[in-house]
């Protein structure tokens, strides 16, 4: 998650596994190297672009992906 003065971005390390995939493909970093699953993100520049239902769906999908640790 990134927050800037006029923008907010939410990234998913294995975003290509989400349905539908988040729209932004440009994400640099080690998580995109040597992986068949690529990171994706969404950029939100104003409230009208904030789709709470879709973002909640992506978060719920992401937490079920392999590699996410759970504290018990």
C-alpha positions in Angstrom: 0.0 0.0 0.0 1.3 3.4 -0.9 -0.1 6.8 -0.1 0.9 10.1 -1.7 -0.4 13.6 -1.5 -3.0 13.1 -4.3 -3.1 9.4 -4.8 -3.4 6.0 -3.0 -2.1 2.7 -4.5 -2.8 -0.8 -3.4 -0.6 -3.6 -4.7 -0.9 -7.4 -4.7 2.3 -9.4 -5.1 0.6 -12.3 -7.0 -2.0 -10.0 -8.6 -2.3 -12.1 -11.8 -4.0 -14.8 -9.7 -6.8 -12.5 -8.7 -10.1 -12.4 -10.5 -10.4 -9.9 -12.1 -6.8 -8.9 -12.2 -6.1 -5.4 -10.8 -5.6 -3.0 -13.7 -2.1 -1.7 -13.3 0.7 -4.0 -14.4 3.8 -1.8 -13.8 5.2 -2.8 -10.5 9.0 -3.0 -10.1 10.5 -5.1 -7.3 12.0 -8.5 -6.5 8.5 -10.1 -6.4 8.2 -9.9 -10.3 11.6 -11.6 -10.9 11.6 -15.3 -11.7 8.0 -15.8 -10.9 5.2 -17.0 -13.1 2.7 -14.9 -11.1 3.2 -11.1 -11.5 2.3 -8.2 -9.2 -0.6 -5.9 -10.0 -2.0 -2.8 -8.4 -4.8 -0.3 -8.4 -4.2 3.5 -8.3 -6.9 5.5 -6.6 -6.8 9.3 -7.4 -10.2 10.3 -6.1 -13.2 8.8 -4.2 -15.1 7.9 -7.3 -12.4 5.4 -8.2 -12.7 3.6 -4.9 -14.8 0.4 -5.4 -15.0 -1.0 -1.9 -16.7 -4.2 -2.9 -14.0 -5.0 -5.5 -11.1 -4.1 -3.2 -12.5 -6.2 -0.5 -12.9 -9.1 -2.9 -9.2 -8.8 -4.0 -8.1 -8.7 -0.3 -10.1 -11.8 0.5 -8.7 -13.6 -2.5 -5.2 -12.6 -1.7 -5.3 -13.8 1.9 -6.1 -17.3 0.6 -3.1 -17.5 -1.7 -0.1 -19.7 -0.8 2.7 -17.9 1.0 0.6 -15.8 3.3 1.5 -16.6 6.9 -1.3 -16.9 9.5 -0.7 -16.2 13.1 -2.6 -18.7 15.3 
